[in-house]
Amino acid sequence: MKAAPRGPMIVPDHQYLDTLMPTSPESRAIAKLAWEAAWERLGNALRPPEGYPEPTPEELAQCYWNAQSRLDEVRVAFNVQPPQ
């Protein structure tokens, strides 16, 4: 049995979160792992491990926006509405 073709990963737009359907267990797992990695990266940027340089404001902003984007992907994957 052939696997279904996979499309590109979708970065959700906030206004469409309420119209998206739940996704497959695999895509939920991928979204969760991507969120966990982004969360860890943001944590390391906020409190760099010993011996690591402080992030620039641009690097810190990039970590924040990456984490926000990954959290939005988790919301879509699990069909969770953002807080109002």
Secondary structure, DSSP 8 states (H G I E B T S, - for coil): -------------GGGGGG-----HHHHHHHHHHHHHHHHHHHHHHS--TT-----HHHHHHHHHHHHHHHHHHHHHTT-----
